Amino acid sequence: MLWIEKARTTIAYVETITGADYIKSVGAYTLAFDQAENDSVSPDDSRKLIENYLGKD
């Protein structure tokens, strides 16, 4: 997600298997990003998960 101050708009950069595009209708992308952020674990918990997976606990 990009906020373009001069244009006073938010756009999403979307990559697909055949190319990429800038999308002005960002509602779905904002929702997906917010949900992914809410579902993610903290940086400390991420570090612990990786260390446990690598056997460094």
N, CA, C and O atoms as a Tinker XYZ file with bonds, in Angstrom:
   228  protein
     1  N      0.840000   -1.160000    0.000000    73     2
     2  CA     0.000000    0.000000    0.000000    64     1     3
     3  C      0.891000    1.230000    0.000000    63     2     4     5
     4  O      1.862000    1.316000    0.752000    81     3
     5  N      0.551000    2.153000   -0.834000    73     3     6
     6  CA     1.315000    3.383000   -0.950000    64     5     7
     7  C      0.385000    4.579000   -0.780000    63     6     8     9
     8  O     -0.689000    4.629000   -1.379000    81     7
     9  N      0.800000    5.533000    0.034000    73     7    10
    10  CA     0.070000    6.789000    0.144000    64     9    11
    11  C      0.827000    7.803000   -0.694000    63    10    12    13
    12  O      2.001000    8.070000   -0.439000    81    11
    13  N      0.170000    8.361000   -1.681000    73    11    14
    14  CA     0.782000    9.352000   -2.565000    64    13    15
    15  C      0.296000   10.728000   -2.118000    63    14    16    17
    16  O     -0.830000   11.123000   -2.423000    81    15
    17  N      1.146000   11.454000   -1.398000    73    15    18
    18  CA     0.749000   12.726000   -0.804000    64    17    19
    19  C      0.314000   13.729000   -1.864000    63    18    20    21
    20  O     -0.732000   14.364000   -1.731000    81    19
    21  N      1.106000   13.869000   -2.902000    73    19    22
    22  CA     0.796000   14.873000   -3.920000    64    21    23
    23  C     -0.562000   14.602000   -4.571000    63    22    24    25
    24  O     -1.319000   15.535000   -4.839000    81    23
    25  N     -0.864000   13.357000   -4.821000    73    23    26
    26  CA    -2.147000   12.987000   -5.426000    64    25    27
    27  C     -3.235000   12.791000   -4.380000    63    26    28    29
    28  O     -4.415000   12.681000   -4.715000    81    27
    29  N     -2.836000   12.747000   -3.109000    73    27    30
    30  CA    -3.743000   12.542000   -1.983000    64    29    31
    31  C     -4.597000   11.283000   -2.173000    63    30    32    33
    32  O     -5.821000   11.312000   -2.039000    81    31
    33  N     -3.921000   10.194000   -2.484000    73    31    34
    34  CA    -4.611000    8.935000   -2.710000    64    33    35
    35  C     -3.751000    7.768000   -2.230000    63    34    36    37
    36  O     -2.537000    7.895000   -2.071000    81    35
    37  N     -4.394000    6.650000   -2.008000    73    35    38
    38  CA    -3.711000    5.419000   -1.649000    64    37    39
    39  C     -3.878000    4.449000   -2.807000    63    38    40    41
    40  O     -4.965000    4.325000   -3.372000    81    39
    41  N     -2.800000    3.762000   -3.157000    73    39    42
    42  CA    -2.865000    2.756000   -4.209000    64    41    43
    43  C     -2.219000    1.470000   -3.712000    63    42    44    45
    44  O     -1.410000    1.480000   -2.784000    81    43
    45  N     -2.587000    0.376000   -4.340000    73    43    46
    46  CA    -1.986000   -0.927000   -4.024000    64    45    47
    47  C     -1.210000   -1.391000   -5.248000    63    46    48    49
    48  O     -1.692000   -1.294000   -6.377000    81    47
    49  N     -0.008000   -1.892000   -5.013000    73    47    50
    50  CA     0.804000   -2.493000   -6.069000    64    49    51
    51  C      0.565000   -3.991000   -5.997000    63    50    52    53
    52  O      0.829000   -4.616000   -4.970000    81    51
    53  N      0.067000   -4.567000   -7.078000    73    51    54
    54  CA    -0.332000   -5.968000   -7.091000    64    53    55
    55  C      0.446000   -6.709000   -8.178000    63    54    56    57
    56  O      0.414000   -6.330000   -9.349000    81    55
    57  N      1.146000   -7.771000   -7.771000    73    55    58
    58  CA     1.866000   -8.611000   -8.726000    64    57    59
    59  C      1.075000   -9.884000   -8.978000    63    58    60    61
    60  O      0.501000  -10.471000   -8.061000    81    59
    61  N      1.057000  -10.297000  -10.233000    73    59    62
    62  CA     0.417000  -11.550000  -10.617000    64    61    63
    63  C      1.419000  -12.389000  -11.403000    63    62    64    65
    64  O      2.557000  -11.971000  -11.613000    81    63
    65  N      1.000000  -13.547000  -11.827000    73    63    66
    66  CA     1.900000  -14.426000  -12.576000    64    65    67
    67  C      2.249000  -13.835000  -13.951000    63    66    68    69
    68  O      3.281000  -14.177000  -14.527000    81    67
    69  N      1.398000  -12.959000  -14.471000    73    67    70
    70  CA     1.625000  -12.403000  -15.804000    64    69    71
    71  C      2.089000  -10.949000  -15.798000    63    70    72    73
    72  O      2.331000  -10.387000  -16.866000    81    71
    73  N      2.221000  -10.331000  -14.638000    73    71    74
    74  CA     2.650000   -8.936000  -14.600000    64    73    75
    75  C      2.307000   -8.280000  -13.281000    63    74    76    77
    76  O      2.161000   -8.946000  -12.256000    81    75
    77  N      2.182000   -6.971000  -13.320000    73    75    78
    78  CA     1.884000   -6.206000  -12.112000    64    77    79
    79  C      1.064000   -4.982000  -12.483000    63    78    80    81
    80  O      1.034000   -4.568000  -13.642000    81    79
    81  N      0.398000   -4.404000  -11.483000    73    79    82
    82  CA    -0.438000   -3.236000  -11.747000    64    81    83
    83  C     -0.593000   -2.426000  -10.467000    63    82    84    85
    84  O     -0.380000   -2.933000   -9.366000    81    83
    85  N     -0.962000   -1.177000  -10.625000    73    83    86
    86  CA    -1.309000   -0.308000   -9.508000    64    85    87
    87  C     -2.828000   -0.193000   -9.478000    63    86    88    89
    88  O     -3.452000    0.119000  -10.492000    81    87
    89  N     -3.423000   -0.447000   -8.309000    73    87    90
    90  CA    -4.875000   -0.466000   -8.154000    64    89    91
    91  C     -5.306000    0.689000   -7.254000    63    90    92    93
    92  O     -4.759000    0.878000   -6.167000    81    91
    93  N     -6.294000    1.462000   -7.719000    73    91    94
    94  CA    -6.789000    2.581000   -6.910000    64    93    95
    95  C     -7.856000    2.143000   -5.912000    63    94    96    97
    96  O     -8.022000    2.774000   -4.868000    81    95
    97  N     -8.574000    1.081000   -6.218000    73    95    98
    98  CA    -9.617000    0.571000   -5.321000    64    97    99
    99  C     -8.954000   -0.368000   -4.320000    63    98   100   101
   100  O     -8.766000   -1.551000   -4.608000    81    99
   101  N     -8.596000    0.154000   -3.137000    73    99   102
   102  CA    -7.738000   -0.589000   -2.218000    64   101   103
   103  C     -8.470000   -1.211000   -1.034000    63   102   104   105
   104  O     -7.824000   -1.788000   -0.160000    81   103
   105  N     -9.771000   -1.115000   -0.978000    73   103   106
   106  CA   -10.518000   -1.622000    0.176000    64   105   107
   107  C    -10.226000   -3.070000    0.516000    63   106   108   109
   108  O     -9.954000   -3.395000    1.672000    81   107
   109  N    -10.280000   -3.938000   -0.474000    73   107   110
   110  CA   -10.029000   -5.369000   -0.227000    64   109   111
   111  C     -8.593000   -5.613000    0.206000    63   110   112   113
   112  O     -8.337000   -6.462000    1.060000    81   111
   113  N     -7.654000   -4.875000   -0.373000    73   111   114
   114  CA    -6.241000   -5.043000   -0.026000    64   113   115
   115  C     -5.957000   -4.533000    1.387000    63   114   116   117
   116  O     -5.181000   -5.133000    2.130000    81   115
   117  N     -6.594000   -3.425000    1.745000    73   115   118
   118  CA    -6.447000   -2.899000    3.102000    64   117   119
   119  C     -6.987000   -3.892000    4.114000    63   118   120   121
   120  O     -6.351000   -4.147000    5.137000    81   119
   121  N     -8.154000   -4.453000    3.838000    73   119   122
   122  CA    -8.757000   -5.450000    4.732000    64   121   123
   123  C     -7.849000   -6.674000    4.874000    63   122   124   125
   124  O     -7.627000   -7.155000    5.985000    81   123
   125  N     -7.325000   -7.175000    3.759000    73   123   126
   126  CA    -6.460000   -8.354000    3.804000    64   125   127
   127  C     -5.177000   -8.056000    4.575000    63   126   128   129
   128  O     -4.729000   -8.884000    5.367000    81   127
   129  N     -4.585000   -6.891000    4.355000    73   127   130
   130  CA    -3.363000   -6.513000    5.063000    64   129   131
   131  C     -3.630000   -6.389000    6.562000    63   130   132   133
   132  O     -2.857000   -6.894000    7.377000    81   131
   133  N     -4.722000   -5.719000    6.925000    73   131   134
   134  CA    -5.066000   -5.555000    8.344000    64   133   135
   135  C     -5.309000   -6.904000    9.009000    63   134   136   137
   136  O     -4.882000   -7.122000   10.143000    81   135
   137  N     -5.991000   -7.809000    8.313000    73   135   138
   138  CA    -6.263000   -9.128000    8.886000    64   137   139
   139  C     -4.965000   -9.914000    9.067000    63   138   140   141
   140  O     -4.769000  -10.559000   10.097000    81   139
   141  N     -4.085000   -9.862000    8.079000    73   139   142
   142  CA    -2.801000  -10.560000    8.196000    64   141   143
   143  C     -1.991000   -9.993000    9.353000    63   142   144   145
   144  O     -1.356000  -10.742000   10.095000    81   143
   145  N     -2.009000   -8.670000    9.508000    73   143   146
   146  CA    -1.289000   -8.033000   10.612000    64   145   147
   147  C     -1.868000   -8.449000   11.965000    63   146   148   149
   148  O     -1.121000   -8.712000   12.908000    81   147
   149  N     -3.196000   -8.509000   12.058000    73   147   150
   150  CA    -3.846000   -8.911000   13.308000    64   149   151
   151  C     -3.609000  -10.383000   13.639000    63   150   152   153
   152  O     -3.528000  -10.749000   14.811000    81   151
   153  N     -3.499000  -11.228000   12.613000    73   151   154
   154  CA    -3.304000  -12.663000   12.822000    64   153   155
   155  C     -1.849000  -13.041000   13.084000    63   154   156   157
   156  O     -1.564000  -14.156000   13.520000    81   155
   157  N     -0.940000  -12.126000   12.822000    73   155   158
   158  CA     0.486000  -12.448000   12.962000    64   157   159
   159  C      0.924000  -12.421000   14.423000    63   158   160   161
   160  O      0.278000  -11.806000   15.272000    81   159
   161  N      2.021000  -13.093000   14.691000    73   159   162
   162  CA     2.583000  -13.096000   16.039000    64   161   163
   163  C      3.594000  -11.950000   16.158000    63   162   164   165
   164  O      4.019000  -11.381000   15.152000    81   163
   165  N      3.964000  -11.626000   17.369000    73   163   166
   166  CA     4.900000  -10.532000   17.611000    64   165   167
   167  C      6.296000  -10.894000   17.087000    63   166   168   169
   168  O      6.585000  -12.069000   16.861000    81   167
   169  N      7.153000   -9.900000   16.896000    73   167   170
   170  CA     8.527000  -10.209000   16.476000    64   169   171
   171  C      9.243000  -11.149000   17.451000    63   170   172   173
   172  O      9.966000  -12.048000   17.022000    81   171
   173  N      9.051000  -10.948000   18.745000    73   171   174
   174  CA     9.683000  -11.848000   19.729000    64   173   175
   175  C      9.165000  -13.271000   19.605000    63   174   176   177
   176  O      9.938000  -14.227000   19.655000    81   175
   177  N      7.844000  -13.409000   19.443000    73   175   178
   178  CA     7.280000  -14.753000   19.283000    64   177   179
   179  C      7.738000  -15.392000   17.972000    63   178   180   181
   180  O      7.968000  -16.600000   17.917000    81   179
   181  N      7.870000  -14.590000   16.923000    73   179   182
   182  CA     8.387000  -15.111000   15.651000    64   181   183
   183  C      9.807000  -15.640000   15.834000    63   182   184   185
   184  O     10.144000  -16.721000   15.350000    81   183
   185  N     10.623000  -14.877000   16.527000    73   183   186
   186  CA    12.004000  -15.282000   16.780000    64   185   187
   187  C     12.047000  -16.597000   17.549000    63   186   188   189
   188  O     12.829000  -17.492000   17.229000    81   187
   189  N     11.195000  -16.701000   18.570000    73   187   190
   190  CA    11.151000  -17.928000   19.372000    64   189   191
   191  C     10.709000  -19.124000   18.537000    63   190   192   193
   192  O     11.266000  -20.213000   18.674000    81   191
   193  N      9.711000  -18.931000   17.672000    73   191   194
   194  CA     9.250000  -20.017000   16.803000    64   193   195
   195  C     10.367000  -20.488000   15.870000    63   194   196   197
   196  O     10.559000  -21.689000   15.678000    81   195
   197  N     11.088000  -19.549000   15.303000    73   195   198
   198  CA    12.175000  -19.899000   14.392000    64   197   199
   199  C     13.293000  -20.614000   15.157000    63   198   200   201
   200  O     13.831000  -21.614000   14.684000    81   199
   201  N     13.638000  -20.098000   16.336000    73   199   202
   202  CA    14.692000  -20.737000   17.147000    64   201   203
   203  C     14.278000  -22.148000   17.544000    63   202   204   205
   204  O     15.098000  -23.065000   17.501000    81   203
   205  N     13.022000  -22.334000   17.930000    73   203   206
   206  CA    12.531000  -23.669000   18.274000    64   205   207
   207  C     12.585000  -24.600000   17.068000    63   206   208   209
   208  O     12.964000  -25.765000   17.189000    81   207
   209  N     12.205000  -24.079000   15.912000    73   207   210
   210  CA    12.233000  -24.890000   14.698000    64   209   211
   211  C     13.661000  -25.307000   14.348000    63   210   212   213
   212  O     13.899000  -26.425000   13.891000    81   211
   213  N     14.595000  -24.402000   14.565000    73   211   214
   214  CA    16.000000  -24.699000   14.255000    64   213   215
   215  C     16.711000  -25.454000   15.374000    63   214   216   217
   216  O     17.871000  -25.840000   15.230000    81   215
   217  N     16.004000  -25.666000   16.499000    73   215   218
   218  CA    16.573000  -26.403000   17.610000    64   217   219
   219  C     17.531000  -25.594000   18.446000    63   218   220   221
   220  O     18.443000  -26.149000   19.059000    81   219
   221  N     17.340000  -24.292000   18.480000    73   219   222
   222  CA    18.231000  -23.422000   19.264000    64   221   223
   223  C     17.581000  -22.934000   20.546000    63   222   224   225
   224  O     17.920000  -21.853000   21.029000    81   223
   225  N     16.675000  -23.683000   21.099000    73   223   226
   226  CA    15.986000  -23.245000   22.324000    64   225   227
   227  C     16.695000  -23.640000   23.554000    63   226   228
   228  O     16.234000  -23.341000   24.655000    81   227
